[in-house]
Amino acid sequence: MSKKIPALIRSLLLTGLLSLFAVQTSNAQPTYNKREMRGVWIATVANIDYPSSRKLGTEEKITELKNMLVNLKDAGINTIFFQVRTECDALYQSSIEPWSYWLTGKQGQAPDPFFDPLQVAVEESHKLGMELHAWFNPYRAVKNPGEYTPAQNHVAVQHPDWILSFKDYQMLNPGMPQVEDFIVSVMDDVMGRYDIDGIHFDDYFYPYGPKVQFEDTATYKAYPRGISNIDDWRRDNINKLMARLYKSIQSKKPYIKFGISPFGIVENKYTGTNGFESYKILYCDPLNWIENKIVDYVLPQLYWDMNHEKAPFAKLLPWWAKVTKPALLTIGLYSSNFLGDKFKGSPSELQNQMRMIRSTDNVFGEVFFSAKSISKNRAGFADSLRYNFYLYPALPPAMPWKITGVPAAPEKCTVNYKDGKITINWSKSVSSLTGNYVIYRFESADSLNINDPRAIRAVIPKEQLSYSDYMAFPRDVTYAVTTLSREGSESIPLFVKLQFKSN
């Protein structure tokens, strides 16, 4: 909706739109949660989401990214997974790896005029009250050899002995200690220089195909670590990296969340499925990460229909919900497929999956692949989120094991009303834990309950100490402002009442 429309008119229009949408969906009203991850992956590899073209100028790329983030926020998204490393490259200024081909059209070439996409993404996401998780592909070095010329400082050029080569794919060798050191150095660099909220890995560990055979046999013989089976050794290579990275995060910025998005099937024996087994081919071992508490969240890619012949969503979701504690579980949904022209299944497939997620214990939201399916409102799905599933804002899920304290509440809150506009101001809370602020609105004195998700009006960035609300017809209401910490703890509420004199 255009920002040029006066705010009061927008408020009245929104009321009408909500009423209309409520009639259309009266038989399928969602439940609402105060805390859930509502995320999207912004994929940069192959220009899936961003930038839409490597040929765009700097200003066009900046504007495109900002507009995408605003559209996602308007749809109700609260967590951004921004792909910053696709093939041992960088969509940020790095002294370790070259600028990405997918950003400028030439690997190693900086944007001209200069800008830093990760810095823009972090700043703009935070201005909108959203979390920004830096998404890395840990091992992929060259997606399609020969597609473009690698930069001279690319790891495949500098250290060809670190590379496992396949017919159409090159990857860092997970069994080499030098590779582990290199990957951790990249993560530490980003964590140290950017105000990110999370570090996120996708599911490209060992190749999807062809399956690794003898390519790493010499490495196994050189660094066996007392492991007698090469398959177990491969899984341990990945698990060891994850544990080391988590320890590094905890020692440097413990509020940063670390999560991985594994392929949706671990082994068919667990779920009665009949699909690709990531445990045996990708050497992906999420049960180990959960058991050893080296991830904060697990985000499995459950990319299939509810009743898929080989991998039904309806079977996979309950299994993940049972095995994921103590890590937090969110679900990856394939919105680009289900909202695409070629999809022949139920037009309400995504909505049905979201309803199942909300009705299943120990599941804390969903993340959509990919961002443009939401930012471009494919098949009206962003409207379905905004006016139905995400009608009220939600706070990111709390992770109790990361919480170090409770932030102080805001101070000196005031509220004023003029010509349909309500302005709330407060003073910054005196707390080193301060993250964002949360605004609640209550229509009666009997409903002052900040655990009611329907009372949430907005999540406000910590630099902003005011909020504007709108009311067509003056009446008494009560607002509350709370402080969130970066880890997710919430202060006690500071209440302020807007009261009109009786005639």
C-alpha positions as CSV (number, residue, x, y, z in Angstrom):
1,M,0.0,0.0,0.0
2,S,1.4,3.4,-1.0
3,K,3.0,5.5,1.8
4,K,1.5,8.5,0.2
5,I,-2.0,7.6,1.4
6,P,-2.6,9.5,4.7
7,A,-2.1,7.3,7.7
8,L,-5.7,7.6,9.0
9,I,-7.1,6.6,5.7
10,R,-4.8,3.7,5.5
11,S,-6.0,2.6,8.9
12,L,-9.6,2.7,7.8
13,L,-8.8,0.9,4.5
14,L,-7.0,-1.8,6.4
15,T,-10.0,-2.3,8.7
16,G,-12.2,-2.8,5.6
17,L,-9.7,-5.2,4.0
18,L,-9.4,-7.2,7.2
19,S,-13.1,-7.6,7.4
20,L,-13.3,-8.7,3.8
21,F,-10.5,-11.2,4.2
22,A,-12.0,-12.5,7.4
23,V,-15.2,-13.4,5.5
24,Q,-13.2,-15.1,2.8
25,T,-11.3,-17.2,5.3
26,S,-13.9,-17.7,8.0
27,N,-13.6,-21.4,7.9
28,A,-9.8,-21.5,8.2
29,Q,-8.8,-18.9,10.9
30,P,-5.3,-19.4,12.1
31,T,-4.1,-19.6,15.6
32,Y,-1.6,-16.9,16.6
33,N,1.7,-17.2,18.5
34,K,3.5,-14.5,20.3
35,R,6.8,-16.0,19.4
36,E,7.7,-17.7,16.2
37,M,10.3,-17.4,13.5
38,R,8.8,-15.9,10.3
39,G,11.7,-16.1,7.9
40,V,12.8,-16.0,4.3
41,W,16.0,-17.1,2.5
42,I,17.4,-14.3,0.2
43,A,19.4,-16.4,-2.2
44,T,22.2,-14.7,-4.1
45,V,23.7,-17.6,-5.9
46,A,22.7,-17.6,-9.6
47,N,20.8,-14.4,-8.8
48,I,17.8,-16.3,-7.6
49,D,16.6,-13.4,-5.4
50,Y,19.3,-10.7,-5.3
51,P,20.5,-8.9,-7.2
52,S,18.0,-9.6,-9.9
53,S,20.8,-8.9,-12.4
54,R,24.6,-8.5,-12.0
55,K,24.4,-5.7,-14.6
56,L,22.4,-3.4,-12.3
57,G,24.2,-0.3,-11.1
58,T,25.1,0.3,-7.4
59,E,22.1,2.5,-6.7
60,E,19.8,0.1,-8.4
61,K,21.1,-2.8,-6.3
62,I,20.8,-0.9,-3.1
63,T,17.3,0.2,-3.9
64,E,16.3,-3.3,-4.9
65,L,17.6,-4.7,-1.6
66,K,15.9,-2.1,0.5
67,N,12.6,-2.5,-1.4
68,M,12.7,-6.3,-1.0
69,L,13.3,-6.0,2.8
70,V,10.4,-3.5,3.1
71,N,8.1,-5.8,1.2
72,L,9.1,-8.7,3.4
73,K,8.5,-6.7,6.5
74,D,5.1,-5.7,5.3
75,A,4.2,-9.4,4.8
76,G,5.0,-10.1,8.4
77,I,8.5,-11.5,8.1
78,N,10.7,-11.1,11.2
79,T,13.9,-13.0,10.2
80,I,16.1,-12.6,7.1
81,F,18.6,-15.3,6.0
82,F,20.9,-13.4,3.6
83,Q,23.3,-15.5,1.5
84,V,26.7,-13.9,1.8
85,R,28.9,-16.8,0.7
86,T,27.9,-18.9,-2.2
87,E,31.1,-20.4,-3.6
88,C,34.0,-19.4,-1.3
89,D,33.2,-15.8,-2.3
90,A,31.8,-12.8,-0.5
91,L,28.8,-10.4,-0.8
92,Y,30.6,-8.2,1.7
93,Q,34.0,-6.6,1.9
94,S,36.5,-9.4,2.7
95,S,40.2,-9.7,2.9
96,I,39.9,-13.4,2.9
97,E,37.7,-14.3,-0.1
98,P,36.9,-12.5,-3.4
99,W,33.8,-10.5,-4.2
100,S,31.1,-12.7,-5.7
101,Y,30.6,-13.1,-9.4
102,W,26.8,-13.1,-8.7
103,L,27.1,-9.5,-7.4
104,T,29.3,-7.8,-10.0
105,G,29.6,-10.2,-12.9
106,K,33.3,-10.8,-12.3
107,Q,34.6,-12.7,-9.3
108,G,37.0,-10.5,-7.3
109,Q,35.6,-7.2,-8.7
110,A,34.2,-4.8,-6.1
111,P,31.0,-2.9,-6.7
112,D,31.7,0.5,-8.4
113,P,30.6,2.8,-7.0
114,F,31.4,0.9,-3.8
115,F,28.8,-0.5,-1.4
116,D,28.6,-3.5,0.9
117,P,25.5,-5.6,0.5
118,L,25.8,-7.3,3.9
119,Q,26.2,-4.0,5.7
120,V,23.1,-2.6,3.8
121,A,21.1,-5.8,4.7
122,V,22.0,-5.6,8.3
123,E,21.3,-1.9,8.7
124,E,18.0,-2.0,6.8
125,S,16.7,-5.2,8.5
126,H,17.4,-3.7,11.9
127,K,15.7,-0.4,11.0
128,L,12.6,-2.5,10.2
129,G,12.9,-4.5,13.5
130,M,13.9,-7.8,11.7
131,E,16.8,-10.1,12.6
132,L,19.5,-10.7,10.0
133,H,21.3,-14.0,9.8
134,A,24.3,-14.3,7.6
135,W,23.9,-17.4,5.4
136,F,27.0,-19.3,4.4
137,N,27.7,-22.3,2.2
138,P,30.5,-23.8,4.2
139,Y,32.2,-26.2,1.7
140,R,31.1,-25.4,-1.9
141,A,34.0,-23.8,-3.8
142,V,32.9,-23.8,-7.5
143,K,29.3,-24.6,-8.4
144,N,29.8,-25.0,-12.2
145,P,33.5,-25.1,-13.2
146,G,34.1,-23.1,-16.3
147,E,31.0,-20.9,-15.9
148,Y,33.3,-17.9,-15.2
149,T,36.9,-17.2,-14.4
150,P,37.8,-17.5,-10.7
151,A,39.7,-14.7,-9.0
152,Q,43.4,-15.1,-8.3
153,N,42.7,-14.9,-4.6
154,H,40.0,-17.6,-4.7
155,V,40.8,-20.6,-2.5
156,A,40.6,-23.0,-5.5
157,V,43.3,-21.1,-7.2
158,Q,45.4,-20.5,-4.1
159,H,45.1,-24.0,-2.6
160,P,44.1,-26.5,-5.3
161,D,45.2,-29.2,-2.9
162,W,42.3,-28.3,-0.6
163,I,39.7,-29.1,-3.2
164,L,37.7,-32.2,-3.9
165,S,36.8,-32.2,-7.6
166,F,33.9,-33.9,-9.2
167,K,32.5,-33.8,-12.8
168,D,30.6,-30.6,-12.4
169,Y,31.4,-29.5,-8.9
170,Q,34.3,-28.5,-6.6
171,M,34.3,-28.3,-2.9
172,L,36.6,-27.7,0.0
173,N,37.9,-31.0,1.5
174,P,36.2,-31.3,5.0
175,G,38.8,-33.8,6.2
176,M,41.7,-31.3,6.1
177,P,42.6,-29.4,9.2
178,Q,43.6,-26.4,7.0
179,V,40.1,-26.3,5.5
180,E,38.5,-26.2,8.9
181,D,40.8,-23.4,10.0
182,F,40.0,-21.5,6.8
183,I,36.2,-21.8,7.2
184,V,36.2,-20.7,10.8
185,S,38.4,-17.7,10.0
186,V,35.8,-16.6,7.5
187,M,33.0,-16.9,10.0
188,D,35.0,-15.2,12.7
189,D,35.8,-12.3,10.4
190,V,32.1,-11.7,9.6
191,M,31.0,-12.1,13.2
192,G,33.6,-9.6,14.3
193,R,32.9,-6.9,11.8
194,Y,29.1,-7.0,11.2
195,D,26.2,-6.6,13.6
196,I,24.6,-9.9,12.6
197,D,22.0,-11.8,14.7
198,G,22.9,-15.3,13.4
199,I,25.2,-17.5,11.4
200,H,23.4,-20.0,9.2
201,F,24.5,-22.9,7.1
202,D,22.5,-24.6,4.3
203,D,22.7,-28.4,3.5
204,Y,25.6,-28.5,1.0
205,F,28.1,-30.6,2.9
206,Y,29.4,-33.5,0.8
207,P,27.9,-33.6,-2.8
208,Y,24.3,-34.5,-3.6
209,G,25.6,-36.4,-6.6
210,P,27.7,-38.1,-7.6
211,K,28.3,-39.5,-4.1
212,V,31.8,-39.1,-2.9
213,Q,33.8,-42.3,-3.5
214,F,37.5,-42.3,-3.3
215,E,38.2,-38.6,-3.8
216,D,39.1,-38.1,-0.1
217,T,40.7,-41.5,0.7
218,A,44.2,-40.0,0.9
219,T,43.0,-37.4,3.4
220,Y,41.4,-40.1,5.5
221,K,44.6,-42.0,5.6
222,A,46.5,-38.8,6.6
223,Y,44.1,-37.6,9.3
224,P,42.1,-40.7,10.5
225,R,41.7,-39.4,14.1
226,G,41.3,-43.0,15.3
227,I,38.0,-43.5,13.3
228,S,37.9,-46.9,11.6
229,N,35.1,-46.2,9.1
230,I,35.4,-43.6,6.4
231,D,31.7,-42.8,6.4
232,D,31.8,-42.1,10.1
233,W,34.9,-40.0,9.6
234,R,33.2,-37.9,7.0
235,R,30.3,-37.2,9.3
236,D,32.7,-36.4,12.1
237,N,34.5,-33.9,9.8
238,I,31.3,-31.9,9.6
239,N,30.3,-32.3,13.3
240,K,33.8,-31.2,14.4
241,L,33.5,-28.0,12.4
242,M,30.1,-27.2,13.7
243,A,31.2,-27.8,17.3
244,R,34.3,-25.6,16.8
245,L,32.3,-22.8,15.2
246,Y,29.6,-22.9,18.0
247,K,32.4,-22.6,20.6
248,S,33.8,-19.6,18.8
249,I,30.4,-17.9,18.7
250,Q,29.9,-18.5,22.4
251,S,33.3,-17.1,23.3
252,K,33.0,-13.9,21.1
253,K,29.3,-13.0,20.7
254,P,27.1,-15.5,22.6
255,Y,23.9,-13.7,21.6
256,I,24.5,-14.7,17.9
257,K,22.3,-17.7,17.0
258,F,23.8,-20.6,15.1
259,G,21.6,-22.8,12.9
260,I,21.7,-25.2,10.1
261,S,19.1,-26.2,7.5
262,P,19.5,-29.9,6.7
263,F,17.8,-31.8,4.0
264,G,14.4,-33.0,5.2
265,I,15.1,-36.7,5.3
266,V,17.9,-38.0,7.6
267,E,17.2,-41.7,7.2
268,N,14.1,-43.3,5.8
269,K,13.9,-45.8,8.7
270,Y,13.0,-43.0,11.1
271,T,10.0,-41.6,9.2
272,G,8.7,-44.4,6.9
273,T,9.7,-42.3,3.8
274,N,11.4,-43.6,0.7
275,G,13.6,-40.7,-0.4
276,F,17.2,-39.5,-0.5
277,E,19.0,-40.1,2.8
278,S,21.2,-37.2,3.8
279,Y,22.9,-39.1,6.6
280,K,24.4,-41.6,4.1
281,I,25.1,-39.3,1.1
282,L,25.7,-35.7,2.4
283,Y,27.1,-37.1,5.7
284,C,24.7,-34.8,7.5
285,D,24.1,-35.7,11.1
286,P,21.6,-33.3,12.7
287,L,20.8,-35.7,15.6
288,N,24.5,-35.4,16.6
289,W,24.3,-31.5,16.6
290,I,21.1,-31.6,18.7
291,E,22.5,-34.2,21.2
292,N,25.7,-32.3,21.7
293,K,24.1,-28.9,21.8
294,I,26.2,-27.4,19.0
295,V,23.3,-25.6,17.2
296,D,20.7,-23.2,18.5
297,Y,18.1,-24.1,15.9
298,V,17.5,-26.7,13.3
299,L,15.7,-25.7,10.1
300,P,15.0,-28.8,8.0
301,Q,13.9,-28.3,4.4
302,L,10.6,-30.1,4.2
303,Y,10.0,-29.2,0.6
304,W,7.4,-31.8,-0.3
305,D,3.6,-31.9,-0.5
306,M,1.6,-32.9,2.5
307,N,1.0,-36.4,1.0
308,H,4.0,-36.8,-1.2
309,E,4.5,-40.3,-2.5
310,K,8.1,-40.7,-1.2
311,A,8.5,-37.9,1.4
312,P,5.2,-36.7,2.8
313,F,5.3,-33.5,4.8
314,A,2.6,-34.9,7.1
315,K,5.0,-37.7,8.2
316,L,8.3,-35.7,8.4
317,L,7.1,-32.8,10.5
318,P,6.0,-34.9,13.6
319,W,9.2,-36.8,13.6
320,W,11.4,-33.6,13.5
321,A,9.2,-32.2,16.3
322,K,9.9,-35.2,18.5
323,V,13.7,-35.3,18.0
324,T,14.8,-31.6,18.0
325,K,14.8,-30.7,21.7
326,P,16.7,-29.0,23.1
327,A,17.5,-27.1,19.9
328,L,14.7,-24.9,18.5
329,L,12.9,-26.3,15.5
330,T,11.6,-24.2,12.6
331,I,10.5,-25.6,9.2
332,G,11.8,-24.7,5.7
333,L,8.9,-24.5,3.2
334,Y,9.3,-24.5,-0.6
335,S,7.1,-21.5,-1.4
336,S,8.7,-20.9,-4.8
337,N,7.5,-24.3,-5.9
338,F,4.0,-24.3,-4.4
339,L,3.3,-20.8,-5.7
340,G,4.7,-21.5,-9.1
341,D,2.8,-21.9,-12.4
342,K,4.0,-25.5,-12.8
343,F,2.7,-26.7,-9.4
344,K,-0.4,-28.9,-10.0
345,G,-1.2,-29.7,-6.4
346,S,-3.6,-28.1,-4.0
347,P,-3.6,-24.2,-4.2
348,S,-3.8,-24.2,-0.4
349,E,-0.7,-26.5,0.1
350,L,1.4,-23.9,1.8
351,Q,-1.5,-22.7,4.0
352,N,-2.2,-26.3,5.1
353,Q,1.5,-26.9,6.0
354,M,1.5,-23.7,8.0
355,R,-1.6,-24.8,9.9
356,M,0.0,-28.2,10.7
357,I,3.1,-26.4,11.9
358,R,1.1,-24.2,14.3
359,S,-0.9,-27.2,15.6
360,T,2.3,-29.3,16.3
361,D,4.1,-28.9,19.6
362,N,7.7,-27.9,19.7
363,V,7.7,-26.2,16.3
364,F,8.5,-22.5,16.2
365,G,7.6,-21.1,12.8
366,E,8.6,-21.4,9.2
367,V,11.1,-20.0,6.7
368,F,10.3,-19.7,3.0
369,F,12.4,-20.5,0.0
370,S,12.9,-18.1,-1.6
371,A,12.4,-14.5,-0.8
372,K,10.9,-13.3,-4.1
373,S,8.0,-15.6,-3.7
374,I,7.0,-13.5,-0.8
375,S,8.4,-10.1,-1.8
376,K,6.7,-10.3,-5.2
377,N,3.4,-11.5,-3.6
378,R,3.2,-14.6,-5.8
379,A,-0.4,-15.9,-6.1
380,G,-1.3,-13.3,-3.4
381,F,0.5,-15.3,-0.8
382,A,2.1,-12.3,0.9
383,D,-1.4,-10.9,1.3
384,S,-2.5,-14.2,2.9
385,L,0.4,-13.8,5.4
386,R,-0.2,-10.2,6.1
387,Y,-4.0,-10.3,6.6
388,N,-4.3,-13.8,8.0
389,F,-1.4,-15.9,9.3
390,Y,0.8,-13.0,10.2
391,L,-2.0,-10.6,11.1
392,Y,-0.2,-9.7,14.3
393,P,3.6,-9.2,14.6
394,A,5.5,-12.0,16.4
395,L,8.7,-11.9,18.4
396,P,11.5,-14.3,17.4
397,P,11.6,-17.4,19.5
398,A,13.5,-17.1,22.8
399,M,16.4,-19.5,23.3
400,P,16.7,-19.9,27.1
401,W,20.1,-21.4,27.0
402,K,21.5,-18.2,25.5
403,I,19.8,-15.8,27.8
404,T,22.2,-14.1,30.2
405,G,19.8,-11.7,31.9
406,V,16.6,-9.7,31.6
407,P,16.8,-6.2,30.1
408,A,15.5,-3.1,32.0
409,A,12.2,-1.7,31.0
410,P,11.9,1.6,29.1
411,E,11.4,4.8,31.1
412,K,9.3,7.9,31.1
413,C,6.7,6.8,28.6
414,T,4.1,9.3,27.3
415,V,1.2,9.1,24.9
416,N,-0.6,11.9,23.0
417,Y,-3.5,12.0,20.6
418,K,-4.1,14.5,17.8
419,D,-6.3,14.3,14.7
420,G,-6.5,10.5,14.7
421,K,-2.8,10.0,15.3
422,I,-1.4,8.6,18.6
423,T,2.2,9.2,19.4
424,I,4.0,7.2,22.1
425,N,7.4,8.3,23.3
426,W,9.7,6.8,25.9
427,S,13.3,7.1,27.2
428,K,15.9,4.5,26.4
429,S,16.2,1.7,28.9
430,V,19.4,1.8,30.9
431,S,20.6,-1.8,30.0
432,S,23.5,-3.3,28.1
433,L,21.1,-6.0,27.0
434,T,18.8,-3.7,25.0
435,G,17.7,-5.0,21.6
436,N,14.4,-3.9,20.1
437,Y,11.3,-2.5,21.8
438,V,7.8,-4.1,21.6
439,I,4.6,-2.1,21.6
440,Y,1.3,-3.5,22.9
441,R,-2.2,-2.0,22.7
442,F,-5.1,-3.1,25.0
443,E,-8.6,-2.0,24.4
444,S,-9.8,-2.4,28.0
445,A,-8.4,-2.4,31.5
446,D,-9.3,-6.1,31.8
447,S,-7.1,-7.2,28.9
448,L,-3.6,-6.1,30.1
449,N,-1.9,-9.3,29.1
450,I,1.4,-9.0,27.1
451,N,1.2,-12.8,26.5
452,D,-1.7,-12.2,24.2
453,P,-0.2,-12.1,20.6
454,R,-3.2,-10.1,19.4
455,A,-2.0,-7.2,21.5
456,I,1.3,-6.7,19.7
457,R,1.3,-3.6,17.5
458,A,4.9,-3.4,16.4
459,V,8.5,-4.4,17.0
460,I,10.6,-1.2,17.1
461,P,14.4,-0.9,16.6
462,K,16.4,0.1,19.6
463,E,17.5,3.4,18.0
464,Q,13.8,4.5,17.7
465,L,12.2,5.9,20.9
466,S,8.7,6.6,19.5
467,Y,5.8,4.9,17.8
468,S,2.8,6.2,15.9
469,D,-0.6,4.5,16.0
470,Y,-3.9,5.5,14.5
471,M,-7.5,5.7,15.8
472,A,-10.4,6.9,13.8
473,F,-12.7,7.4,16.8
474,P,-11.2,8.6,20.1
475,R,-11.6,6.1,23.0
476,D,-9.6,5.0,26.1
477,V,-6.9,2.5,25.4
478,T,-3.7,1.4,27.2
479,Y,-0.3,0.8,25.7
480,A,2.7,-1.1,27.0
481,V,6.3,-0.9,25.9
482,T,8.8,-3.6,26.7
483,T,12.5,-4.1,26.0
484,L,13.8,-7.2,24.2
485,S,17.4,-8.5,24.6
486,R,19.4,-9.8,21.6
487,E,18.9,-13.3,23.1
488,G,15.1,-12.9,23.3
489,S,14.4,-12.2,26.9
490,E,11.7,-9.5,27.6
491,S,11.5,-6.8,30.3
492,I,8.6,-6.1,32.5
493,P,6.1,-3.9,30.7
494,L,5.8,-0.1,31.1
495,F,2.1,0.8,30.8
496,V,0.7,4.1,29.7
497,K,-3.0,5.0,29.3
498,L,-4.6,7.2,26.6
499,Q,-7.6,8.6,28.4
500,F,-10.2,11.1,27.1
501,K,-12.3,13.3,29.3
502,S,-15.9,12.3,29.4
503,N,-18.5,14.8,28.0
